[in-house]
Amino acid sequence: MSYTRTSLLAAMALVAGTTGTALLVGQAGAATSAVPCTVDYKVQSQWDTGFTAAVTITNNAAAKSGWTVKWSYAGNQKVTNGWNGKISQNGADVTVANEGYNGNLASGGSVSFGFNGTYSGTNSVPATFTLDGVTCNVDGGGPTDPGPTDPGPTDPGTPSGKANNPYSGAKVYVNPEWSAKAAAEPGGSKIANQPTAVWLDRIAAINGVKGGMGLRAHLDEALKQKGSGELVVQLVIYDLPGRDCAALASNGELGPNDIDKYKSQYIDPIVSILSESKYAGLRIATVIEPDSLPNLVTNAGGTPTTTDACVTMKSNGNYEKGVSYALDKLGAIPNVYNYIDAAHHGWLGWDSNLGTAVQQFHKVATTNGASVKDVAGFIVNTANYSPTKEPHYKVTDTVGGQTVRQSKWVDWNQYVDEQSFAQAMRDKLVAAGFDSGLGMLIDTSRNGWGGSARPTGPGAQTTVDGYVDGSRIDRRIHAGNWCNQSGAGIGERPTAAPAAGIDAYVWVKPPGESDGNSAPVPNDEGKGFDRMCDPTYGGNPRNGNNPTGSLPNSPLAGHWFSAQFQQLVRNAYPPLS
């Protein structure tokens, strides 16, 4: 299996039906042999005064060693910044030329770039595009715009049949159980049609818990939502022995030594179902065991955050054996795309942690039967609150000659947000031996940080702490706080290929599902009481001995938390419309 990309594939706008599938739509016709070139222009996201667009060029003529695309806007759109292309604008006329690394464009080949822009009034798609002076999208009838019900072009994939980016050109599964809960909340109808992941957090979840949908039921529903296009189903594989050794709220049902039970009663049944021929047409993105391998990096010995449970899991090797087994067995299924959990910048963003994490990931992906070819990519910020991008300050900023890395908030970290962290990690993973087409996912379900507390610009340059605290949109008390955070909001909507190396923004943690209980709750799910979910707790070394910032009256992890959902909707950024 190969995931190698010849170029970054197109970002797709995310729109949704009222009750079912979220759809990645195209706005230009597919290529035919009579059309010399196609330009697929998509408005990926849009708000009152700005937008993000993605453009894919397909060359059906002779191979090129350099290219230039041009178009003109009918309105007052202005490009502000872009990526994967040299973009200039003169009045309404826009010109985009290749970068040094993506100039080669084979016959039948594609290349993509993207940009941000501003507008007022109408933000219509340009009518005409040219590639090196030749009009594209024309076969006697001019360019087309099939509108939001057309699934758009699909990712041609690799010789093995794998899509280069499974999210490109695809719908994404909307979980009807989560959708119904969201729609029942005040304001929830605004996001109830967004795609979220299905968490298989115990053996019973495979067949359905207490009358709920099991894995087959979700896959059957996904086939209905799929229609004639492509569709991604997102599954969280989450039931390792001794699960989440550093956070009691998400402990699981299997004991530290239950590796055989994990393989035979959890992974093998999932593999059996996903291998059924009726589901071969679905793209299945699996998030592999959140927090497990990162815990081995930072919490299993020699640090202030070490726990006995993590030491046990490192010494018995069952996290590594379990993840390797899952990668091997799931990776053998042609339509499954494995994404390994890689924590977040506030966990692994220091050089010592990041380098060790890359080594840990590579070890697990190359032992116990697993191969790097079983890994489509990695995911960061799973069920966490770290912002995708900090708009008002950078890690390279200085105040009075002092780097912002000296601030209490940044604490010498190399990164201040998830996108920069994900892109840097990707580069290190590829250098360590992972496939060059490796893709990253970012969980944006709860990291918007809107609302009245959101800064509108940089902080005052008095001290590094004052500047950072006045600039950061992340309003947590400490970046180590992770449980039901007060003030959080819905983040970027799920979007394919939003930036270089990023396969998609996704909602893996369904908004409204609790991170953990704020007080002890008897249960049969193996979930304990973690004081990091207690708003009265004064903290521990993992959060610098700060208050937790968690919401009161929270239920068990994974259970519906209405108050949190309503807060997330109120504080959404970009705001909900």
C-alpha positions as CSV (number, residue, x, y, z in Angstrom):
1,M,0.0,0.0,0.0
2,S,1.2,3.5,-0.8
3,Y,0.0,6.9,0.3
4,T,2.5,8.9,-1.7
5,R,1.2,12.2,-3.0
6,T,2.3,13.9,-6.2
7,S,0.8,17.1,-4.9
8,L,-1.4,18.4,-2.1
9,L,-4.9,17.5,-3.1
10,A,-7.8,20.0,-3.2
11,A,-9.4,21.3,-0.2
12,M,-13.2,20.8,-0.3
13,A,-15.9,23.0,1.1
14,L,-18.0,21.2,3.7
15,V,-21.7,21.5,3.4
16,A,-24.4,19.3,4.8
17,G,-27.9,18.0,4.4
18,T,-30.4,18.5,7.1
19,T,-30.2,15.0,8.6
20,G,-27.4,13.0,7.0
21,T,-24.2,13.2,5.1
22,A,-21.8,16.1,5.2
23,L,-20.7,16.7,1.7
24,L,-17.4,17.8,0.2
25,V,-18.5,19.6,-2.9
26,G,-16.9,20.5,-6.2
27,Q,-17.5,23.6,-8.3
28,A,-15.9,22.7,-11.6
29,G,-16.6,19.9,-14.1
30,A,-14.5,16.8,-14.2
31,A,-11.8,16.5,-16.9
32,T,-12.4,14.8,-20.2
33,S,-10.0,14.1,-23.0
34,A,-11.4,17.0,-25.0
35,V,-10.7,19.5,-22.3
36,P,-7.1,20.7,-22.3
37,C,-7.2,21.5,-18.6
38,T,-9.5,21.8,-15.6
39,V,-9.4,24.3,-12.7
40,D,-11.4,23.2,-9.7
41,Y,-12.0,26.3,-7.5
42,K,-13.7,25.8,-4.2
43,V,-14.7,28.2,-1.4
44,Q,-13.6,26.1,1.5
45,S,-15.1,28.3,4.3
46,Q,-16.6,31.7,4.3
47,W,-17.6,34.3,6.9
48,D,-18.9,37.9,6.8
49,T,-15.8,39.6,5.3
50,G,-13.5,36.8,4.4
51,F,-13.1,33.3,2.9
52,T,-10.6,30.5,2.3
53,A,-10.4,28.9,-1.1
54,A,-8.7,25.9,-2.6
55,V,-7.8,25.4,-6.2
56,T,-6.8,22.2,-8.1
57,I,-5.4,22.3,-11.6
58,T,-5.5,19.2,-13.8
59,N,-3.4,19.2,-17.0
60,N,-4.7,17.1,-19.9
61,A,-2.2,18.5,-22.4
62,A,1.6,17.8,-22.7
63,A,3.6,17.7,-19.5
64,K,4.8,21.0,-18.1
65,S,7.9,22.0,-16.1
66,G,6.2,25.2,-14.9
67,W,2.7,26.6,-14.9
68,T,0.7,29.8,-14.5
69,V,-3.1,30.0,-13.7
70,K,-5.1,33.2,-14.2
71,W,-8.6,34.3,-13.5
72,S,-10.6,37.5,-12.8
73,Y,-13.1,38.2,-10.1
74,A,-16.5,39.8,-10.9
75,G,-16.7,41.2,-7.4
76,N,-14.3,42.9,-5.0
77,Q,-12.4,39.8,-3.7
78,K,-8.9,40.4,-2.6
79,V,-6.3,37.6,-1.9
80,T,-4.5,38.3,1.4
81,N,-2.2,35.3,1.6
82,G,-1.7,31.9,0.1
83,W,0.3,28.6,0.0
84,N,1.7,26.2,-2.6
85,G,1.7,28.9,-5.2
86,K,3.1,32.4,-5.9
87,I,0.0,34.6,-5.9
88,S,-0.3,38.1,-7.2
89,Q,-3.3,40.4,-7.9
90,N,-3.8,43.5,-10.0
91,G,-7.3,44.9,-9.6
92,A,-9.7,42.0,-10.3
93,D,-7.0,39.9,-12.1
94,V,-5.3,37.1,-10.1
95,T,-2.2,35.3,-11.3
96,V,-0.8,32.2,-9.6
97,A,2.5,30.6,-10.6
98,N,4.1,27.4,-9.4
99,E,6.6,27.2,-6.5
100,G,10.0,25.7,-7.1
101,Y,8.9,22.4,-5.7
102,N,5.6,21.9,-7.6
103,G,6.3,23.1,-11.1
104,N,6.3,19.7,-12.8
105,L,2.8,19.0,-14.0
106,A,2.5,15.7,-15.9
107,S,-0.1,15.0,-18.6
108,G,-3.1,14.0,-16.6
109,G,-1.4,15.2,-13.4
110,S,-2.9,17.6,-10.8
111,V,-1.5,20.2,-8.5
112,S,-3.2,22.3,-5.8
113,F,-2.8,25.6,-3.9
114,G,-4.9,27.6,-1.6
115,F,-5.4,31.1,-0.2
116,N,-7.3,33.4,2.1
117,G,-9.2,36.4,0.9
118,T,-11.5,39.2,1.8
119,Y,-14.8,40.3,0.1
120,S,-18.0,42.2,0.7
121,G,-21.3,41.5,-1.0
122,T,-21.2,38.4,-3.2
123,N,-18.3,36.0,-3.3
124,S,-19.0,34.3,-6.6
125,V,-16.8,31.7,-8.3
126,P,-14.8,33.2,-11.2
127,A,-16.3,32.3,-14.6
128,T,-13.1,31.6,-16.6
129,F,-9.7,30.2,-15.8
130,T,-6.6,29.8,-18.0
131,L,-3.6,27.6,-17.7
132,D,-0.6,29.1,-19.5
133,G,-2.9,31.1,-21.7
134,V,-5.2,28.2,-22.6
135,T,-8.8,28.4,-21.4
136,C,-9.7,25.5,-19.0
137,N,-13.0,23.8,-18.2
138,V,-14.2,24.3,-21.8
139,D,-15.4,21.6,-24.2
140,G,-17.7,23.7,-26.4
141,G,-19.9,24.7,-23.5
142,G,-17.8,26.8,-21.1
143,P,-17.1,26.2,-17.4
144,T,-19.6,24.5,-15.2
145,D,-20.8,25.0,-11.7
146,P,-23.0,22.0,-10.7
147,G,-23.7,23.4,-7.3
148,P,-23.8,22.0,-3.8
149,T,-25.4,18.6,-4.6
150,D,-22.6,17.5,-6.9
151,P,-20.0,15.4,-5.2
152,G,-17.2,16.9,-7.2
153,P,-14.1,15.1,-8.4
154,T,-12.8,12.2,-6.5
155,D,-9.2,11.6,-5.4
156,P,-7.6,9.3,-8.1
157,G,-5.6,7.6,-5.4
158,T,-2.5,5.4,-5.7
159,P,-1.9,2.2,-7.7
160,S,-2.9,0.2,-4.7
161,G,-6.4,1.8,-4.8
162,K,-5.8,3.9,-1.7
163,A,-6.8,7.5,-2.0
164,N,-3.9,9.9,-1.4
165,N,-6.1,11.8,1.0
166,P,-9.3,9.9,2.0
167,Y,-11.1,13.1,2.8
168,S,-10.5,14.7,-0.6
169,G,-13.6,14.7,-2.7
170,A,-15.6,12.8,-0.1
171,K,-18.6,13.1,2.1
172,V,-18.1,12.4,5.8
173,Y,-20.4,10.3,7.9
174,V,-22.9,12.1,10.2
175,N,-23.6,10.0,13.2
176,P,-27.4,10.1,13.6
177,E,-27.2,9.4,17.3
178,W,-25.0,12.4,18.0
179,S,-26.9,14.5,15.5
180,A,-30.2,13.9,17.3
181,K,-28.8,14.9,20.7
182,A,-27.2,18.1,19.2
183,A,-30.4,19.1,17.4
184,A,-32.4,18.8,20.7
185,E,-30.2,21.5,22.3
186,P,-30.8,25.2,22.0
187,G,-28.8,26.4,19.0
188,G,-27.8,22.8,18.2
189,S,-29.5,22.7,14.8
190,K,-26.7,24.9,13.5
191,I,-24.2,22.1,13.9
192,A,-26.3,18.9,14.1
193,N,-25.5,18.1,10.5
194,Q,-21.7,18.1,10.9
195,P,-19.7,14.8,10.8
196,T,-18.3,13.4,14.0
197,A,-16.4,10.2,14.8
198,V,-17.9,7.1,16.3
199,W,-16.0,6.0,19.4
200,L,-15.6,2.2,19.9
201,D,-14.6,2.6,23.5
202,R,-15.4,-0.9,24.8
203,I,-16.0,-4.3,23.4
204,A,-19.8,-3.9,23.8
205,A,-19.7,-0.8,21.6
206,I,-19.0,-3.1,18.6
207,N,-22.5,-4.5,18.8
208,G,-24.2,-1.5,20.4
209,V,-24.6,-0.4,24.0
210,K,-28.0,-0.4,25.7
211,G,-29.9,-0.5,22.4
212,G,-27.7,2.0,20.6
213,M,-26.1,1.6,17.2
214,G,-23.3,-0.9,16.8
215,L,-20.5,-0.8,14.3
216,R,-22.6,-2.6,11.6
217,A,-25.5,-0.3,12.1
218,H,-23.2,2.8,11.6
219,L,-21.7,1.3,8.5
220,D,-25.1,0.4,7.1
221,E,-26.2,4.0,7.7
222,A,-23.0,5.2,6.1
223,L,-23.9,3.3,2.9
224,K,-27.2,5.1,2.8
225,Q,-25.5,8.5,3.3
226,K,-22.8,7.6,0.7
227,G,-25.0,7.6,-2.4
228,S,-22.9,7.4,-5.6
229,G,-20.0,9.4,-4.3
230,E,-17.2,8.7,-1.8
231,L,-17.8,8.8,2.0
232,V,-15.4,8.7,5.0
233,V,-16.5,7.0,8.2
234,Q,-14.4,8.0,11.2
235,L,-13.9,5.4,13.9
236,V,-12.0,5.8,17.2
237,I,-10.2,2.6,18.2
238,Y,-10.0,3.0,22.0
239,D,-9.8,0.1,24.3
240,L,-6.2,-0.8,25.0
241,P,-5.2,-2.8,28.1
242,G,-4.7,-0.4,31.0
243,R,-6.1,2.4,28.9
244,D,-5.1,6.0,29.5
245,C,-2.7,5.3,32.3
246,A,-2.4,9.0,33.3
247,A,-6.0,10.0,33.4
248,L,-8.5,8.1,35.5
249,A,-11.6,9.6,33.8
250,S,-10.9,7.7,30.6
251,N,-9.7,4.4,32.1
252,G,-11.1,1.4,30.3
253,E,-12.5,-2.1,30.8
254,L,-9.3,-4.1,30.2
255,G,-6.6,-4.7,32.7
256,P,-2.9,-4.0,32.1
257,N,-2.2,-7.6,31.0
258,D,-5.3,-8.2,28.9
259,I,-3.5,-7.9,25.6
260,D,-4.8,-11.2,24.2
261,K,-8.4,-10.2,25.1
262,Y,-7.8,-6.9,23.3
263,K,-6.7,-8.7,20.2
264,S,-9.3,-11.5,20.1
265,Q,-12.3,-9.8,21.5
266,Y,-11.9,-6.2,20.4
267,I,-9.6,-5.7,17.3
268,D,-10.4,-9.0,15.6
269,P,-14.2,-8.5,15.6
270,I,-13.8,-4.9,14.3
271,V,-11.5,-6.2,11.5
272,S,-14.0,-8.9,10.6
273,I,-16.8,-6.4,10.2
274,L,-14.8,-3.8,8.3
275,S,-13.6,-6.6,5.9
276,E,-17.1,-7.5,4.8
277,S,-17.5,-6.9,1.1
278,K,-20.6,-4.8,1.4
279,Y,-18.5,-2.1,3.1
280,A,-15.6,-2.1,0.6
281,G,-16.8,1.1,-1.0
282,L,-16.5,3.1,2.2
283,R,-13.4,5.0,3.2
284,I,-12.8,4.2,6.8
285,A,-10.5,6.5,8.8
286,T,-9.4,5.0,12.1
287,V,-8.0,7.1,15.0
288,I,-5.7,4.7,16.8
289,E,-5.8,4.7,20.6
290,P,-5.8,8.3,21.8
291,D,-3.2,9.3,24.5
292,S,-1.6,5.8,24.7
293,L,1.8,6.3,23.0
294,P,2.2,9.9,24.2
295,N,1.8,8.6,27.7
296,L,4.7,6.3,27.2
297,V,6.8,9.3,26.1
298,T,6.1,11.6,29.1
299,N,4.4,9.8,31.9
300,A,6.2,6.4,32.1
301,G,9.4,7.2,34.0
302,G,11.9,9.9,35.0
303,T,9.6,13.0,34.9
304,P,7.4,14.8,37.4
305,T,4.3,13.5,35.6
306,T,5.3,9.8,35.9
307,T,2.6,7.5,37.2
308,D,2.9,3.9,38.3
309,A,0.2,2.8,35.8
310,C,2.2,4.3,32.9
311,V,5.4,2.7,34.2
312,T,3.5,-0.7,34.1
313,M,2.3,-0.2,30.6
314,K,5.8,0.7,29.4
315,S,7.4,-2.2,31.1
316,N,4.9,-4.8,29.9
317,G,4.9,-3.4,26.3
318,N,1.1,-3.9,25.9
319,Y,0.5,-0.4,24.6
320,E,3.1,-1.0,21.9
321,K,1.9,-4.5,21.1
322,G,-1.7,-3.4,21.0
323,V,-1.2,-0.5,18.7
324,S,1.1,-2.5,16.4
325,Y,-1.5,-5.2,16.2
326,A,-4.3,-2.7,15.4
327,L,-2.1,-1.1,12.7
328,D,-1.2,-4.4,11.1
329,K,-4.7,-5.9,11.1
330,L,-6.6,-2.8,10.2
331,G,-4.0,-1.7,7.7
332,A,-4.4,-4.9,5.7
333,I,-8.0,-3.8,4.8
334,P,-7.8,-1.9,1.5
335,N,-10.3,0.8,2.4
336,V,-9.0,1.5,5.9
337,Y,-6.8,4.5,6.7
338,N,-5.0,4.4,10.1
339,Y,-4.2,7.7,11.9
340,I,-2.1,7.3,15.1
341,D,-2.9,9.7,17.9
342,A,0.0,12.1,18.5
343,A,-1.3,14.2,21.5
344,H,-1.0,18.0,21.0
345,H,1.5,20.8,21.1
346,G,1.0,21.4,24.8
347,W,2.1,17.8,25.5
348,L,4.8,17.0,23.0
349,G,5.8,20.4,21.7
350,W,9.2,20.6,23.5
351,D,12.1,19.3,21.5
352,S,12.9,16.5,24.0
353,N,9.3,15.2,23.9
354,L,8.8,15.6,20.2
355,G,12.0,13.7,19.2
356,T,11.3,10.9,21.6
357,A,7.7,10.7,20.4
358,V,8.7,10.3,16.7
359,Q,11.0,7.5,17.8
360,Q,8.2,5.8,19.7
361,F,5.8,6.1,16.8
362,H,8.3,4.7,14.3
363,K,9.1,1.8,16.6
364,V,5.4,0.8,17.0
365,A,4.8,1.2,13.2
366,T,7.7,-1.2,12.4
367,T,7.4,-4.0,14.9
368,N,5.0,-6.8,15.8
369,G,3.9,-7.2,12.2
370,A,3.1,-3.5,11.5
371,S,4.6,-1.5,8.7
372,V,4.8,2.2,8.0
373,K,2.6,1.4,5.0
374,D,-0.1,0.7,7.5
375,V,-0.1,4.3,8.6
376,A,-2.0,6.9,6.6
377,G,-1.1,9.7,9.0
378,F,-1.4,11.0,12.5
379,I,-3.9,13.1,14.4
380,V,-3.3,15.9,16.9
381,N,-5.5,17.6,19.5
382,T,-7.9,14.6,19.8
383,A,-10.5,15.6,22.4
384,N,-8.4,18.6,23.4
385,Y,-8.8,22.3,23.3
386,S,-5.5,23.7,21.8
387,P,-6.2,26.2,19.1
388,T,-5.6,25.3,15.5
389,K,-3.9,28.6,14.9
390,E,-3.0,31.5,17.3
391,P,-3.7,34.5,15.1
392,H,-2.2,37.3,17.3
393,Y,1.2,36.1,18.3
394,K,3.9,33.7,17.1
395,V,6.5,31.6,18.9
396,T,9.2,33.8,17.3
397,D,7.9,37.0,18.8
398,T,10.0,39.0,21.3
399,V,9.1,41.6,23.9
400,G,11.8,43.9,25.2
401,G,14.4,41.5,23.9
402,Q,12.9,38.5,25.5
403,T,11.4,35.6,23.5
404,V,7.8,34.7,24.2
405,R,9.0,31.2,24.9
406,Q,10.1,32.6,28.3
407,S,6.5,33.4,29.2
408,K,4.7,31.2,31.8
409,W,2.1,30.2,29.2
410,V,4.5,29.0,26.5
411,D,7.0,27.7,29.0
412,W,9.8,27.2,26.4
413,N,7.6,25.2,24.1
414,Q,8.5,25.3,20.4
415,Y,4.9,25.8,19.3
416,V,1.9,27.8,20.3
417,D,-0.8,26.1,18.2
418,E,-1.7,22.8,16.6
419,Q,-1.2,23.5,12.9
420,S,2.4,24.5,13.2
421,F,3.0,21.6,15.6
422,A,1.3,19.1,13.2
423,Q,3.3,20.3,10.2
424,A,6.6,20.2,12.1
425,M,5.8,16.8,13.4
426,R,4.9,15.5,10.0
427,D,8.3,16.7,8.6
428,K,10.1,14.8,11.5
429,L,8.0,11.7,10.9
430,V,8.8,11.6,7.2
431,A,12.5,12.1,8.0
432,A,12.3,9.2,10.4
433,G,11.1,6.8,7.7
434,F,7.3,7.3,7.4
435,D,5.8,7.7,3.9
436,S,6.4,11.0,2.2
437,G,2.7,11.3,1.6
438,L,1.9,11.2,5.3
439,G,-1.2,13.2,6.2
440,M,-2.1,14.9,9.4
441,L,-5.6,15.5,11.0
442,I,-6.4,18.2,13.6
443,D,-9.4,17.8,15.9
444,T,-11.1,21.2,15.8
445,S,-14.3,20.2,17.5
446,R,-13.8,22.3,20.7
447,N,-10.9,24.7,20.1
448,G,-12.6,27.8,18.6
449,W,-12.3,29.9,21.7
450,G,-14.8,32.6,20.6
451,G,-17.1,34.6,22.8
452,S,-16.5,37.8,24.7
453,A,-13.1,36.7,26.2
454,R,-11.5,36.2,22.8
455,P,-8.8,38.8,22.1
456,T,-9.2,40.9,19.0
457,G,-5.5,41.6,18.5
458,P,-2.1,41.3,20.1
459,G,-1.6,42.1,23.8
460,A,0.3,45.1,25.1
461,Q,4.1,44.7,24.7
462,T,4.9,45.4,28.4
463,T,6.2,42.0,29.5
464,V,6.4,38.7,27.8
465,D,3.7,37.3,30.1
466,G,1.4,40.3,29.6
467,Y,1.9,40.2,25.8
468,V,1.2,36.4,25.5
469,D,-1.8,36.5,28.0
470,G,-3.3,39.4,26.1
471,S,-2.8,37.8,22.7
472,R,-3.7,34.2,23.1
473,I,-7.1,33.0,22.1
474,D,-6.6,29.9,24.2
475,R,-8.2,31.1,27.5
476,R,-7.4,28.0,29.6
477,I,-5.7,28.6,32.9
478,H,-2.9,26.2,31.8
479,A,-2.3,24.3,28.5
480,G,-2.2,21.1,30.5
481,N,-5.9,21.4,31.4
482,W,-8.0,19.0,29.4
483,C,-11.3,18.2,31.1
484,N,-14.5,20.0,30.2
485,Q,-12.9,23.4,29.8
486,S,-14.8,26.5,30.8
487,G,-15.0,29.1,28.0
488,A,-14.3,26.7,25.2
489,G,-16.2,26.9,21.9
490,I,-16.8,25.0,18.6
491,G,-13.8,25.3,16.3
492,E,-13.3,25.2,12.5
493,R,-15.8,23.1,10.7
494,P,-14.6,19.8,9.3
495,T,-12.7,20.6,6.1
496,A,-10.6,18.6,3.7
497,A,-7.0,19.6,2.9
498,P,-7.0,23.0,4.6
499,A,-3.2,23.5,4.6
500,A,0.0,21.9,3.4
501,G,0.4,18.4,4.9
502,I,-3.0,18.5,6.6
503,D,-5.5,15.9,5.3
504,A,-8.4,17.5,7.2
505,Y,-9.8,19.4,10.1
506,V,-12.1,16.8,11.8
507,W,-14.5,16.6,14.7
508,V,-13.3,13.4,16.5
509,K,-14.5,14.4,19.9
510,P,-18.3,14.9,19.4
511,P,-19.2,18.3,20.9
512,G,-21.4,17.7,24.0
513,E,-19.8,14.5,25.1
514,S,-18.1,14.9,28.5
515,D,-14.4,14.4,29.1
516,G,-15.0,13.1,32.6
517,N,-17.1,13.3,35.8
518,S,-16.5,16.2,38.2
519,A,-17.3,14.0,41.2
520,P,-17.2,10.3,41.8
521,V,-19.9,8.3,39.9
522,P,-20.4,4.6,40.3
523,N,-20.4,2.9,36.9
524,D,-19.8,-0.3,35.0
525,E,-17.6,1.2,32.3
526,G,-14.3,1.1,34.2
527,K,-14.1,4.9,34.3
528,G,-12.6,6.5,37.5
529,F,-12.8,9.9,39.0
530,D,-10.0,12.2,37.9
531,R,-9.5,15.3,40.0
532,M,-8.6,17.2,36.8
533,C,-12.3,17.1,36.1
534,D,-13.1,18.7,39.5
535,P,-13.4,22.5,39.3
536,T,-12.4,22.8,43.0
537,Y,-9.1,20.9,42.5
538,G,-5.8,22.9,42.8
539,G,-3.9,20.9,40.2
540,N,-0.8,18.7,39.9
541,P,2.6,18.8,38.1
542,R,0.9,18.1,34.7
543,N,-0.9,21.5,34.8
544,G,1.7,23.4,36.8
545,N,-0.3,23.0,40.0
546,N,-3.0,25.4,38.7
547,P,-6.8,25.2,39.0
548,T,-8.4,22.8,36.5
549,G,-10.8,25.3,34.8
550,S,-13.3,22.5,34.3
551,L,-17.0,22.9,34.3
552,P,-19.1,21.7,37.3
553,N,-21.7,18.9,37.4
554,S,-20.1,16.9,34.5
555,P,-21.1,13.3,33.8
556,L,-18.9,10.3,33.0
557,A,-16.6,10.6,30.0
558,G,-18.6,10.1,26.8
559,H,-21.9,10.9,28.4
560,W,-24.0,13.8,27.2
561,F,-23.2,17.1,28.9
562,S,-25.9,19.6,27.9
563,A,-24.3,22.6,29.7
564,Q,-21.0,22.1,28.0
565,F,-22.7,21.7,24.5
566,Q,-24.5,25.0,25.0
567,Q,-21.3,26.8,26.0
568,L,-19.5,25.4,22.9
569,V,-22.3,26.7,20.6
570,R,-22.3,30.1,22.3
571,N,-18.5,30.5,22.0
572,A,-18.1,29.0,18.5
573,Y,-15.4,30.5,16.3
574,P,-15.9,31.1,13.5
575,P,-19.3,32.0,14.8
576,L,-22.2,29.7,13.8
577,S,-24.6,31.0,11.2
